[in-house]
Amino acid sequence: MEIKRIAALSGHQNPIYTIESSPETGYFYTAGNDKGVVQWSFDDPGHVKVLMPVKTSVYSLLISPDHLWLAAGERSGQVSLYSFEENKVIAVLNNHRLPVFALSFVHRKNELLAASEDGTVSVINLNTTELIYRFKISDDTIRCMAISPDESMVAFGCKDNTIRIFNVTDYSLLKELHLHTMPVTSLAFSPDGELLLSGGRDAKLNVWGVKDFELKDSITAHMFAIYDIKFNPSGTYFATASQDKSIKIWSADSFRLLKIISREKGIEAHSHSVNKLNWNTKDGSLISVSDDRMIMRWEIK
């Protein structure tokens, strides 16, 4: 496997916490401890603009599958919906008073899920932008969320070291997984829906079988917390991002480590914690954002 850094973009003045992309429209979006969501061009790295201002730090971004809107979850608990057609914020949702760390979309129900530090999840009807339902997941922070490819279940990673699996149809609890020894900080279902991967502050990468939720593998993947897990568009491998300043590429079949992207390996990589990853579905490049205020784009062959 060959790794090449094809872009290093600056512009943020503070740590970057999240990234979302829309390759179909040619843009991707980043946000963090600055007071705005920033738009970048895939084709013209010099094209940068502030898409919308925000009042507090942004911890989560989500673009709708039809690329019509972008949601931003803030430290204040507010979620803003920005319309690309109208070029403005069309709704501000105030269902939480503590930070919103994760956002997901249920296509078959046209619902937006927002998970908060308050331990609850709000379910929003996107036809009306009204709150449908709010349910409790944990007595502590919900750090991350992942929806299965068939949208039958949603997994939540919590600060109390637990993964909780819920039925998307009625949001009833299906299963609790307890093998992480520290907060769960990242989750990802495999593209075929057969596996759930979880990463924690304990630096463990756990692999669960979705059919029975039995642990299939447990790997000490990093030195510190694993902040993100993302499968590449073809599902042949996946990447993990860590507080230890590295990105690691793994085989999706054998879970064998294929490549380490870090300064320790002689690569011009991030100098601080790597917080989020995003794959460009058109060309397969990987984008990473970090506390070092940099956005890096990687070509992987």
Secondary structure, 3 states (H helix, E strand, C coil): CCEEEEEEECCCCCCEEEEEEECCCCEEEEEECCCEEEEEECCCCCCEEEEEECCCCEEEEEECCCCCEEEEEECCCCEEEEECCCCEEEEEECCCCCCEEEEEEEHHHCEEEEEECCCEEEEEECCCCEEEEEEECCCCCEEEEEECCCCCEEEEEECCCCEEEEECCCCCEEEEECCCCCCEEEEEECCCCCEEEEEECCCEEEEEECCCCCEEEEEECCCCCEEEEEECCCCCEEEEEECCCCEEEEECCCCCEEEEECHHHCCCCCCCCEEEEEECCCCCCEEEEECCCCEEEEEEC
